[in-house]
Amino acid sequence: MKRLSMYSAAIVALVSLSACGGSGSDDNTLTAWAWNINIPVLEEAAEQFKADNPDFELEIIEVGTPDVYQRITTGLQANGEGLPDIMLVEDDRVQGYLSNFQDSFLDISEYGFGEDHHDKFPSFKTELLSVDDGVYGFPFDAGPAGVFYRTDLFEEAGIDPDQIETWDDFIEAGHTLRDELDVALTGIDISNDDGVYRMILNQQGTFYFDENEEIALASEESIKAMEIIQRLHQDGLNENLVGWDAWLTGLANGSVATAPTGAWLTGSLTEQAPDLEGQWGVMPLPAMEEGGNRASNLGGSNYMISSRTDNPELAYEFMEYFSTSDDVQLTAMENGLFPSLNTIYDNEIFTSPVGYFGDQAIWELFAGMMDDIPAVNYTGNYSIARDETETAQSNAANGADVTEVMTSAEQQLQNRMN
């Protein structure tokens, strides 16, 4: 998740990488690798856990992305040497690690997690962490997707968001915005971020790879998704905002009226554009056709335990508490993360109006999507697949035939995988 850190004062354990994981001498101390807004959640969870485990200590090492993945990969290649007890791993990395290093992660089904807790999480999260009969991680945050939109600009242009049901409707609204206010509908970074394309794939029940892990870039669903990106750009409705900072600036200054993305954007909007309180709303993603699925996901992470840990029981007990405690997950939400633990969705925070979003109960909207989000096969080739689709997106946005572009991307990806 692209998210600005606000917690530079987080506790960072000053230990070398070689001192991580199973090499510690204190049986009541665990080490964890995480980054920015996740750190205060871990700290709060550790304090709560200590209430019943007074000797417990958690040493948190702040390692940002992508550096954390370089370190994890290095440790996995060294048979787990140098890894911490606990690692935060984003959704798109999990399957790659499990396909190559499954034995390096603790199978928490042996401790009863699947039997005791799987029904507390949406299937798209639990399927991600399950291999054969094992479970290799604890679901944490998710990125249920919607369209963040400027309510004041929509009203000024005469657009009713409740009438936007399909991507065709969305594009039609974009023409109205451009004609009436000369404002862009989207701010997609055409050459570097295929997030909107991925969300459209996901809502159709597919991804870069299908359910059999076969390349699906030239599938009917993929071509339809990329055609939407092409229309947005070719019709002059997209402002090509390069990079995270430029995108947030465009949303803050009103040059872009919408942001189809994950729920995690809420924190960045409130931090970067506090003066726009009451002028933002959220609607579900448009469907491919009337009555079609509007649920999708972008982003999310999980905690995984090294199988080399000296204290698997303690590591499991702490992470079980962390991932299934309502109080901990509400703390995560307060820090800008959307929990995948469904037992908290009846908490009043989910039905309460949010002032920044015009008193809309946006959390209730996002929670209502979670069970309808299709599972995704990221596979171990996610990174190179994304590289090829971003190249394809750039070509399609510049007017190339979409079917030819996606067929070529599929062939290129196949060549790189061989």
C-alpha positions in Angstrom: 0.0 0.0 0.0 1.3 3.4 -0.9 0.8 5.3 2.3 2.7 8.1 3.9 4.2 7.3 7.3 3.1 9.4 10.2 4.9 7.4 12.9 8.6 8.2 12.6 8.8 7.9 16.4 7.9 4.2 16.3 9.9 1.9 18.6 12.6 0.3 16.5 14.7 -2.5 18.1 18.4 -1.8 17.6 19.4 -5.3 16.8 21.3 -6.7 13.8 19.5 -8.9 11.4 21.5 -11.9 12.5 20.0 -11.5 16.0 16.5 -11.8 14.7 14.2 -14.8 14.8 15.3 -18.0 16.5 18.7 -16.7 17.7 17.2 -14.7 20.6 18.0 -15.9 24.1 14.8 -14.7 25.9 12.0 -17.2 25.6 9.5 -14.5 26.2 10.7 -12.1 23.5 9.6 -12.1 19.9 10.9 -10.0 17.0 8.8 -8.6 14.2 9.4 -6.7 10.9 6.8 -4.1 9.9 6.5 -0.6 8.5 4.9 2.8 9.2 1.3 2.7 10.3 1.4 -1.0 11.2 3.9 -0.3 14.0 1.6 1.5 16.5 -0.9 -1.3 16.0 1.7 -3.9 16.9 2.8 -1.8 19.9 -0.7 -1.5 21.2 -1.4 -5.2 20.7 1.8 -6.1 22.6 0.8 -4.0 25.5 -2.7 -5.6 25.6 -1.2 -9.1 25.4 1.2 -8.3 28.3 -1.8 -7.9 30.6 -2.1 -11.7 30.7 1.5 -12.4 29.8 3.6 -10.0 31.9 7.0 -11.3 30.8 6.2 -10.9 27.1 8.2 -8.5 25.0 7.9 -7.6 21.3 10.9 -6.1 19.6 9.7 -4.3 16.5 12.1 -3.5 13.7 10.9 -0.9 11.2 11.8 -2.1 7.7 10.0 -0.3 4.8 9.0 -1.7 1.4 10.6 -2.7 -0.9 13.6 -3.2 1.4 11.7 -5.6 3.7 11.1 -8.0 0.8 14.8 -8.0 -0.2 15.6 -9.0 3.4 12.9 -11.6 3.6 13.9 -13.2 0.3 17.6 -13.2 1.4 16.6 -14.9 4.7 14.4 -17.5 3.0 17.2 -18.3 0.5 19.4 -18.9 3.6 17.0 -21.4 5.0 15.4 -18.8 7.3 18.6 -17.5 8.8 18.3 -13.9 10.0 14.6 -13.7 9.7 12.5 -12.4 12.6 9.8 -14.5 14.3 7.0 -12.5 12.7 6.9 -10.8 9.3 4.3 -8.5 7.7 3.7 -9.5 4.1 1.4 -7.9 1.6 -1.2 -9.9 -0.3 0.6 -9.8 -3.6 3.8 -11.3 -2.2 2.3 -14.2 -0.2 1.8 -16.8 -2.9 5.3 -16.2 -4.4 6.9 -16.9 -1.0 4.7 -20.0 -0.4 5.3 -21.4 -3.8 9.1 -21.3 -3.3 9.6 -21.4 0.5 6.5 -23.0 2.0 8.5 -24.9 4.6 10.0 -21.7 5.9 6.7 -20.5 7.3 4.8 -21.9 10.3 1.7 -23.9 9.4 -0.7 -22.4 11.8 -3.4 -24.9 11.0 -1.4 -27.3 13.3 -2.3 -24.9 16.1 -6.0 -24.8 15.2 -6.2 -21.4 13.4 -8.2 -22.7 10.4 -10.7 -24.6 12.4 -11.1 -21.9 15.1 -11.0 -18.7 13.0 -11.4 -19.1 9.3 -15.0 -18.1 9.3 -14.0 -14.8 10.9 -12.4 -13.6 7.6 -13.5 -13.3 4.0 -12.6 -16.2 1.8 -10.4 -14.1 -0.5 -8.0 -13.6 2.4 -8.1 -17.2 3.8 -7.6 -18.7 0.4 -4.6 -16.6 -0.2 -2.9 -18.1 2.9 -3.9 -21.7 2.4 -1.8 -24.3 0.6 -3.0 -27.9 0.5 -4.2 -28.5 4.0 -2.0 -25.9 5.7 -2.5 -22.3 6.6 0.6 -20.1 6.6 -0.4 -16.7 7.8 -2.9 -14.5 9.7 -5.1 -12.3 7.7 -4.8 -8.6 8.6 -5.9 -5.6 6.6 -7.6 -5.5 3.3 -8.3 -2.9 0.6 -12.0 -3.1 -0.3 -12.4 -0.8 -3.3 -14.7 2.0 -4.1 -14.8 5.3 -6.0 -13.9 8.3 -3.9 -15.5 11.3 -5.5 -15.8 15.1 -5.0 -19.4 15.6 -4.1 -19.2 19.4 -4.7 -17.9 18.9 -8.2 -20.5 16.3 -9.0 -23.2 18.5 -7.8 -21.9 21.5 -9.7 -21.8 19.4 -12.9 -25.3 18.0 -12.3 -24.1 14.4 -11.8 -26.0 12.0 -9.6 -23.6 9.4 -8.2 -26.6 7.1 -7.5 -27.2 6.8 -11.2 -23.6 5.5 -11.9 -24.0 1.8 -12.0 -21.7 0.7 -14.8 -18.3 1.7 -16.2 -20.2 3.2 -19.2 -22.1 5.4 -16.8 -18.9 6.4 -15.1 -17.3 7.4 -18.4 -20.4 9.3 -19.3 -20.1 11.2 -16.1 -16.5 12.0 -16.9 -17.6 13.6 -20.2 -20.0 15.8 -18.2 -17.3 16.8 -15.8 -14.9 17.7 -18.6 -17.6 19.6 -20.6 -19.0 21.5 -17.6 -16.0 22.1 -15.4 -13.0 21.1 -17.4 -12.1 18.7 -14.6 -10.5 15.2 -15.2 -12.4 12.2 -14.0 -9.4 10.0 -13.0 -5.7 10.5 -12.4 -4.3 7.2 -13.4 -0.5 7.0 -13.8 -0.6 5.3 -17.1 2.9 3.9 -17.4 3.5 3.0 -13.7 0.2 2.0 -12.0 -2.3 -0.5 -13.3 -4.4 -0.5 -10.1 -7.7 0.4 -11.8 -7.2 -2.3 -14.4 -6.5 -4.8 -11.6 -9.6 -3.8 -9.7 -11.7 -4.3 -12.8 -10.1 -7.7 -13.3 -10.8 -8.7 -9.7 -14.4 -7.7 -9.8 -14.9 -10.0 -12.8 -13.4 -12.9 -10.9 -10.1 -13.1 -12.6 -6.6 -11.5 -12.5 -3.3 -11.7 -14.3 -3.6 -15.5 -13.9 -6.8 -17.6 -13.8 -7.9 -20.1 -11.2 -5.5 -22.6 -12.7 -2.6 -20.2 -12.5 -2.6 -19.9 -16.3 -1.8 -16.5 -17.8 -5.0 -14.6 -18.5 -3.8 -11.3 -19.9 -5.5 -12.0 -23.3 -8.8 -13.2 -21.7 -12.1 -11.5 -22.6 -12.2 -10.1 -19.1 -8.7 -8.6 -19.3 -9.4 -7.0 -22.7 -12.6 -5.5 -21.4 -10.8 -4.1 -18.4 -8.0 -2.6 -20.5 -10.6 -1.1 -23.0 -12.0 0.9 -20.1 -8.5 2.3 -19.3 -8.1 3.2 -23.0 -11.4 4.9 -23.2 -10.7 7.0 -20.1 -7.4 8.2 -21.5 -8.3 8.5 -25.2 -11.5 10.4 -24.4 -9.4 13.0 -22.4 -11.0 12.0 -19.1 -7.8 10.9 -17.4 -5.0 13.2 -16.2 -1.8 11.2 -16.2 -0.5 12.0 -12.7 2.9 10.4 -12.3 3.6 9.1 -8.8 1.9 9.1 -5.4 2.5 12.7 -4.5 1.2 14.0 -7.8 -1.9 11.9 -7.5 -2.7 13.1 -4.0 -2.0 16.7 -5.2 -4.5 16.3 -8.0 -7.2 15.0 -5.7 -6.5 17.8 -3.2 -6.5 20.7 -5.7 -9.6 19.6 -7.6 -8.0 18.9 -11.0 -9.2 15.3 -10.6 -12.7 14.5 -9.3 -12.5 10.8 -8.5 -10.2 8.1 -7.3 -11.2 4.4 -7.8 -9.0 2.7 -5.2 -8.9 0.9 -1.9 -10.4 2.0 1.4 -6.9 2.9 2.7 -7.1 6.2 0.8 -9.3 7.7 3.5 -6.4 8.4 5.8 -4.3 10.1 3.1 -7.2 12.3 2.0 -8.0 13.5 5.5 -4.3 14.2 6.1 -3.4 15.8 2.8 -6.7 17.7 2.2 -8.2 18.6 5.5 -9.9 21.7 4.1 -12.0 19.5 1.9 -14.0 18.0 4.8 -17.6 17.4 3.7 -16.7 17.5 0.0 -15.8 13.9 -0.5 -18.1 10.8 -0.8 -17.6 7.1 -1.7 -19.6 4.9 -4.0 -19.0 1.3 -5.0 -16.9 0.6 -8.1 -19.1 0.6 -11.3 -20.0 -2.8 -12.6 -19.2 -4.2 -16.1 -22.9 -4.4 -16.8 -26.1 -3.6 -14.9 -26.5 -5.9 -11.9 -22.9 -7.1 -12.2 -20.4 -7.5 -9.3 -19.1 -4.2 -7.9 -16.9 -5.7 -5.2 -13.1 -5.7 -5.6 -9.9 -5.3 -3.6 -6.7 -3.4 -3.9 -4.0 -3.9 -1.3 -3.9 -5.6 2.0 -1.4 -7.6 4.2 -0.9 -10.5 6.5 1.4 -11.7 9.3 3.5 -14.8 8.8 5.7 -16.6 11.3 9.1 -18.1 10.5 9.3 -21.8 10.9 12.7 -21.2 12.4 11.4 -19.3 15.4 12.6 -20.6 18.8 9.1 -20.1 20.3 6.4 -21.1 17.8 3.8 -21.5 20.6 4.3 -17.9 21.9 4.5 -16.5 18.4 1.2 -18.2 17.5 -0.5 -17.2 20.7 0.4 -13.5 20.2 -0.5 -13.4 16.5 -3.8 -15.3 17.2 -4.6 -12.6 19.8 -3.5 -9.9 17.4 -5.5 -11.0 14.4 -8.8 -12.0 16.2 -9.0 -9.3 19.0 -11.7 -6.8 18.3 -9.8 -4.1 20.3 -6.6 -4.6 18.3 -8.4 -4.5 15.0 -10.2 -1.3 16.0 -6.9 0.2 16.8 -5.7 -0.8 13.3 -8.8 1.0 11.9 -8.0 4.1 13.9 -4.6 4.1 12.3 -5.9 4.0 8.8 -6.1 0.3 8.1 -9.2 -1.6 7.1 -9.5 -4.9 9.1 -10.5 -8.1 7.5 -11.8 -9.5 10.8 -15.5 -9.6 10.3 -16.5 -9.8 14.0 -15.9 -6.1 14.4 -18.2 -5.1 11.5 -21.2 -4.7 13.9 -19.2 -2.2 16.0 -20.8 1.3 16.0 -17.8 2.7 14.2 -19.0 1.0 11.0 -22.5 2.5 11.1 -21.4 5.9 12.3 -21.3 8.9 10.0 -17.9 10.2 9.0 -17.8 13.9 8.9 -15.0 14.2 6.3 -17.2 12.3 3.9 -20.3 14.3 4.3 -21.5 12.2 7.2 -21.7 9.1 5.0 -21.2 5.8 6.8 -18.3 4.8 4.5 -17.0 2.0 6.7 -20.4 0.2 6.5 -20.2 0.5 2.7 -16.7 -1.1 2.6 -17.6 -3.8 5.1 -20.6 -4.8 3.0 -18.3 -5.6 0.1 -15.9 -8.0 1.8 -17.8 -11.3 1.3 -18.3 -10.5 -2.4 -14.7 -9.9 -3.3 -13.4 -12.7 -5.5 -10.2 -14.5 -4.5 -7.1 -13.8 -6.7 -4.2 -16.0 -7.9 -1.2 -13.7 -7.6 1.2 -16.6 -8.1 5.0 -16.2 -7.8 5.1 -14.3 -11.1 3.0 -11.3 -9.9 5.8 -8.8 -10.3 6.7 -9.6 -13.9 3.1 -9.9 -14.8 2.4 -6.4 -13.5 5.5 -5.1 -15.4 4.0 -6.4 -18.6 0.5 -5.1 -18.0 1.8 -1.6 -17.2 3.6 -1.6 -20.5 0.5 -2.8 -22.2 -1.6 -0.1 -20.4 0.7 2.6 -21.7 0.4 1.3 -25.3 -3.3 0.9 -25.1 -3.7 4.4 -23.6 -1.8 5.8 -26.6 -4.3 4.2 -29.0 -2.9 0.7 -29.8 -5.4 -2.1 -30.5 -6.2 -3.5 -27.1 -6.6 -7.1 -28.2 -3.2 -7.0 -29.9 -1.6 -5.3 -26.9 -2.9 -7.8 -24.4 -2.1 -10.8 -26.7 1.5 -9.5 -27.0 1.7 -8.9 -23.2 0.6 -12.5 -22.6 3.3 -13.8 -25.0 5.9 -11.6 -23.4 5.0 -12.8 -20.0 5.1 -16.4 -21.1 8.6 -15.9 -22.5 9.8 -14.4 -19.2 8.3 -17.2 -17.2 10.0 -19.9 -19.3 
